[in-house]
Amino acid sequence: MAWLQPRSLTEALEQLQERKPRIACGGTDLFVNGQRRESERTGMDWLDLRNVAELREVSRHEDGLEIGAAVTAAEIWGSDTFSIVPALQQAAQIVGGWQIQNRASLAGNVANASPAADMVVPLVAYRAEVRLAGADGSRSVPVEEFITGPKQTGLRKGEIITSLFIPERMLGIPQIFLRYDQRAATDISIVSVALVLQGSAGQVEWATAAIGAAAPKPFTLNAEEEHLWNGELNEDKLEQLGDLYSRRSSPITDIRASAEYRRSLVGTHIKRAARLLAGNL
Ligand SMILES: Cc1cc2nc3c(=O)[nH]c(=O)nc-3n(C[C@H](O)[C@H](O)[C@H](O)COP(=O)(O)OP(=O)(O)OC[C@H]3O[C@@H](n4cnc5c(N)ncnc54)[C@H](O)[C@@H]3O)c2cc1C
């Protein structure tokens, strides 16, 4: 077994091609999975991406914000650079505890594809893209498409996630992330919501929301359904929106909550998020 520590993307891609190692970043998901399943930890090389310079960069472009794959949750909530994406900062601040936040990378949260992953939820609401590099070149895929199901993604052999890209229209406008869990610390989401809303409570220009932990992967409504947000945001409208998101969810029953309870929490949290945002409009 070798622990490979490339310093550049070129070096990382070469090592991935030649030695077919398992990709690691913060290791917070990998090593928990490895404790559960021996097959996930034996007889393989590891490619540690934490020191790859290109994956640590954050760049503001004309058309959006690009966040390097290895940027950690602590870096996201702790830096003013990210004050234009407060919903992502709020999600980053609730991941695990401090020790986990210091290691947990944004790309790791996406690639692990847990239905309850927190940072993925604002990314899906933002219509963010996963940017990937491989031996055959680079490509971009919307986060919502890249995650194909619980713990499943469209990552191809020989590919690395290089960054997450958030489009300009989502930056610096009112937004919020809410998570419902049992302990409010070092816990897993029972339901989570990210809402982005442009306009005022009297006249919403457009809004979009993503729901986490209430379906095999975080989901949004389709563009036609999202039009329901537009116009005056009154209590009747909120009831309809809460119902719609609840109906679109397909949660499971597990040790944390029943499917029924989760479905009702979806509606409650959409309404709560909208009221909290509307108060600041
Ligand atoms: C105690 C504890 C509490 C936690 N609490 C939360 C929580 O509250 N909310 C939450 O969302 N998560 C939580 N997690 C899960 C975890 O911390 C996050 O999912 C984290 O963001 C994963 O990032 P990582 O860098 O540690 O990924 P790793 O464990 O290094 O990797 C995870 C997966 O991503 C792949 N991967 C990583 N980087 C790349 C890349 N650049 N390209 C391609 N594939 C890549 C790896 O191969 C692996 O399959 C918790 C974990 C622990 C141990």
The ligand as a Tripos MOL2 file, in Angstrom:
@<TRIPOS>MOLECULE
LIG
   53    58     1     0     0
SMALL
NO_CHARGES

@<TRIPOS>ATOM
      1 C1        -18.1200   12.2360   12.9510 C.3       1 LIG1
      2 C2        -18.5600   12.6720   11.5700 C.ar      1 LIG1
      3 C3        -19.5840   13.6010   11.4460 C.ar      1 LIG1
      4 C4        -20.0160   14.0090   10.1870 C.ar      1 LIG1
      5 N1        -21.0240   14.9170   10.1120 N.ar      1 LIG1
      6 C5        -21.4440   15.3210    8.8960 C.ar      1 LIG1
      7 C6        -22.4940   16.2880    8.7990 C.ar      1 LIG1
      8 O1        -23.0280   16.7800    9.7930 O.2       1 LIG1
      9 N2        -22.8980   16.6720    7.5650 N.ar      1 LIG1
     10 C7        -22.3250   16.1590    6.4260 C.ar      1 LIG1
     11 O2        -22.7150   16.5610    5.3250 O.2       1 LIG1
     12 N3        -21.3280   15.2540    6.4950 N.ar      1 LIG1
     13 C8        -20.8780   14.8260    7.6900 C.ar      1 LIG1
     14 N4        -19.8790   13.8990    7.7660 N.ar      1 LIG1
     15 C9        -19.3410   13.3380    6.5300 C.3       1 LIG1
     16 C10       -18.0620   13.9920    5.9640 C.3       1 LIG1
     17 O3        -17.3540   14.7250    6.9400 O.3       1 LIG1
     18 C11       -18.3430   14.8890    4.7360 C.3       1 LIG1
     19 O4        -19.0730   14.1920    3.7480 O.3       1 LIG1
     20 C12       -17.0360   15.4400    4.1330 C.3       1 LIG1
     21 O5        -17.3380   16.6020    3.3880 O.3       1 LIG1
     22 C13       -16.2850   14.4590    3.2330 C.3       1 LIG1
     23 O6        -15.0890   15.1020    2.7720 O.3       1 LIG1
     24 P1        -13.6610   14.4060    2.8980 P.3       1 LIG1
     25 O7        -12.6990   15.3650    2.3040 O.co2     1 LIG1
     26 O8        -13.3790   13.9750    4.2910 O.co2     1 LIG1
     27 O9        -13.8910   13.1410    1.9570 O.3       1 LIG1
     28 P2        -13.1140   11.7370    1.9590 P.3       1 LIG1
     29 O10       -13.5600   10.9130    3.1160 O.co2     1 LIG1
     30 O11       -11.6660   11.9470    1.7670 O.co2     1 LIG1
     31 O12       -13.7330   11.1310    0.6170 O.3       1 LIG1
     32 C14       -15.1160   10.8700    0.5020 C.3       1 LIG1
     33 C15       -15.3920   10.3090   -0.8980 C.3       1 LIG1
     34 O13       -15.1400   11.3180   -1.8680 O.3       1 LIG1
     35 C16       -14.1600   10.8920   -2.8120 C.3       1 LIG1
     36 N5        -13.4110   12.1030   -3.1500 N.ar      1 LIG1
     37 C17       -12.9120   13.0360   -2.2950 C.ar      1 LIG1
     38 N6        -12.3810   14.0610   -2.9740 N.ar      1 LIG1
     39 C18       -12.5400   13.7810   -4.2920 C.ar      1 LIG1
     40 C19       -12.1960   14.4750   -5.5020 C.ar      1 LIG1
     41 N7        -11.5790   15.6820   -5.4890 N.pl3     1 LIG1
     42 N8        -12.4940   13.8820   -6.6870 N.ar      1 LIG1
     43 C20       -13.1330   12.6880   -6.7110 C.ar      1 LIG1
     44 N9        -13.4990   11.9980   -5.6050 N.ar      1 LIG1
     45 C21       -13.2020   12.5440   -4.4130 C.ar      1 LIG1
     46 C22       -13.3810    9.7990   -2.0900 C.3       1 LIG1
     47 O14       -12.7930    8.8750   -2.9870 O.3       1 LIG1
     48 C23       -14.4930    9.1500   -1.2790 C.3       1 LIG1
     49 O15       -15.2280    8.2550   -2.0830 O.3       1 LIG1
     50 C24       -19.4080   13.4730    9.0200 C.ar      1 LIG1
     51 C25       -18.3670   12.5330    9.1400 C.ar      1 LIG1
     52 C26       -17.9450   12.1360   10.4060 C.ar      1 LIG1
     53 C27       -16.8210   11.1390   10.5110 C.3       1 LIG1
@<TRIPOS>BOND
     1     1     2 1
     2     2     3 ar
     3     2    52 ar
     4     3     4 ar
     5     4     5 ar
     6     4    50 ar
     7     5     6 ar
     8     6     7 ar
     9     6    13 1
    10     7     8 2
    11     7     9 ar
    12     9    10 ar
    13    10    11 2
    14    10    12 ar
    15    12    13 ar
    16    13    14 ar
    17    14    15 1
    18    14    50 ar
    19    15    16 1
    20    16    17 1
    21    16    18 1
    22    18    19 1
    23    18    20 1
    24    20    21 1
    25    20    22 1
    26    22    23 1
    27    23    24 1
    28    24    25 2
    29    24    26 1
    30    24    27 1
    31    27    28 1
    32    28    29 2
    33    28    30 1
    34    28    31 1
    35    31    32 1
    36    32    33 1
    37    33    34 1
    38    33    48 1
    39    34    35 1
    40    35    36 1
    41    35    46 1
    42    36    37 ar
    43    36    45 ar
    44    37    38 ar
    45    38    39 ar
    46    39    40 ar
    47    39    45 ar
    48    40    41 1
    49    40    42 ar
    50    42    43 ar
    51    43    44 ar
    52    44    45 ar
    53    46    47 1
    54    46    48 1
    55    48    49 1
    56    50    51 ar
    57    51    52 ar
    58    52    53 1
@<TRIPOS>SUBSTRUCTURE
     1 LIG1         1 GROUP 0 **** ****
